[in-house]
């Protein structure tokens, strides 16, 4: 389990300002409490080195990049349950976004986390059992300990879930409108200047919606008022994008005129009209044909599904997907299964790729050719083609290409280039809706999809957390492969998720010749390689100092290795660091070990090429 200090530093890396709280308490340890909150690692280290058991406080509001927390309290003695209050509100107004950070408090309540660029004030008692933590407030964060001894816990961890942007429904919850506000007639000014136009037109839509007018009548009224009073009038495009979505927010006769400014909100909570469902038709499970999963690449890439290949820059992702594409195009065995006697060769077929990062002429054709691709089976859309920008995961044009060319494999490199511009990776529901069409295309045409993803820049993470910028890409993929560097030029492909069987072995390979050179398999996973590399990074300065000490100690002549080891120990150099330093110097040819016949059990060490006495070294 991470220490309180490590967790506080992690929150700071997420852009949250933290401060120490007394252990098993909610009382700050610093003189000014949440006003002292900081994102600076040095300050956080100082606090938790002084108070290692301190609880963690997170200051809400603009100091933490617009963090807003809905605090649902539970007090059984008083019969208060904020969770029930929220459910009652949602039954009338609609469900708040729940694909966001979510923590369980020490009393069994919940903290819902959102980001809001506007200023939201700290408010207590907004509803029964519900407080709002914004500017001027703070919350106690996991893994802090409540005074009752219970631990604050994450139900939806920031490492696995995005922080949701507050949408229209959240704003409505944060600022409930008194009934008297919208029962009064709406008065429109004679002239509406730029900056107030959208808000005024939205108010007009909501006001007319509350009266039960038809959509056509409301649109006509808004256009007339816009033309007569807005200076200058909003364009038809602006009305459709920013004003008329308000028609979908409430049923006729119930929509209140909202006093808040929605002109700056880009994420409307738009719901389609309710349609009365038809009769329910269920299927008996005994009528379902049971099927075994099919593989495009045995154990690593299921056929007709989505596979993700993730990795840091320079980890070899492009060369890897080119090798996979080459195997599919030629019907040969993929390097992932090079030493697997049970693996089948790929089913030969066409490959279609969309790449916004590498040139087909200067990079990709050469890599595909060296990998053995049947080049006339590999198709692509040039980055300069006017249609390239229209290729998105949910674009009809994509299905047109798949329907016409029927590729076995489609590669997208990288993920970000094929997400519609209105969708952000952190918007979980929007990302899911964007990616879902690929599942349908896979089932319809038998096409397999390989999506290339850049891992995030945070250090010390592995597996799922390395692509946590979008939890949906992990969830929707049936197989997730992560590429990385092991050591001495060896690289790896570690399968971190497989929906159709146990995780396959990690594949080791080299790129020394510009193409994949299979090195074997390993039982190590991404976590093992990441933690080993991290440890080596920490050890490298100590090892360099040890090597310098050894060379300096031997410059006067040969020494018994036991004496050398004793001197190193006296210098505070660990045994492990010493052994690694000696091993590296021997491998580099700088030191030599030997024994003399009359003392076979005594070993000596000396410089391989000592500097002659009197010589000057530079």
QUIDABEL-V782847 format. One record per helix or strand of 3 or more residues. SS is the DSSP state (a for helix, b for strand). FROM is the first residue (numbers start at 0). TO is the last residue. If there is no record, write none. Layout:
SS:FROM:TO
SS:FROM:TO
//
This chain:
a:3:12
b:16:20
a:32:35
a:40:49
b:54:58
a:61:63
b:66:71
a:81:92
b:101:103
b:109:114
b:122:126
b:129:132
b:137:140
b:152:155
a:167:173
a:178:182
a:196:209
a:214:228
a:235:247
a:284:286
b:294:296
b:305:310
a:316:329
a:334:336
b:350:354
a:359:369
a:374:376
b:377:379
a:387:389
a:395:404
b:408:412
a:414:417
a:427:444
b:447:453
a:462:466
a:470:475
b:478:484
b:490:497
b:505:509
b:516:521
a:525:553
a:560:569
a:574:586
b:590:595
b:598:606
//
